[in-house]
Amino acid sequence: MTEDDHKKIEEMLKRQLGVFAEDVQSRIAVVADGVLGLDEKIDRNTQELKEEIDKSRAEYRGLFASLDVKIDGVEQRLDVKIDGVEQRLDVKIGGVEQRLDAKIGGVEQRLDKKIDSVCEELTAEIRAVGEKVEGHEARIAGLEQRVA
């Protein structure tokens, strides 16, 4: 091969490398444009998501405030009802307590009378037994004197 052939081959390679380099550069430019487009799209989507999140938070705050008001209302109504039930139960319990006190008092009086009656009967029986014992002691003393 001649030197001229080498130069022709070299020039041909340079042209082909130049074409290849231009092609690679144009492809890189397309990819870079695509990346920029995606970056912009991601930024837009991120901003839209932030706006949606902020909007949702605002709506939730309103809902929570509304629920707080409703819960407070229910709590107040329940307090009133519970207080009413407590008052009615206090009255009923007071009435039951009075009736029980009266019944207990009546039972106590009857038991006192019964106990007094039993005491009197036992006292009478103890006296009768005491009198019998005294009579037996007197008879024993008399028998002892006869034997002695």
C-alpha positions, 0 to 999 in steps of 0.5 A: 500500500502506498502512502497515498492509500494510507492518507485516503484511508486516514481521511476516510476514517476521520470523516467517518469518525467525524460523522460518528462523533456528530451522531453521538453528540446529536444523540446526547443532545436529544437525551439531555433535552429529554432529561431536562423535560423530565426534570421540569415535569418532575418539578411540576408534579412535585409542586402539584403534589405539594399543593394537593397536600396543602389543600388536603391538610386545610380540608382535614383541619376544617373537618377536625375542627368540626369534629371537635365541636361535635364531640364537645356538644355530645360531651356536654349533653352526656354530662347533663344526662349523667347529672340528671341520672345521678340526681334521680338515683340520689333521690331513689337511694335516699328513699330506699335508705329511709325505708330501710332505716324505718324497717331496721328500726321496727325490727330493732324494737321487736328484737329489743322486746323479744330479748327483754321478754326472754331475759325476764323468762330466763330470770324467772327460771333461774330464780325457780331453779335457785329456789329448788337448789336452795330447797335441795340444799336444805333437804341435804343439810337436814339429811346430813344432820340426821346421819351425823 
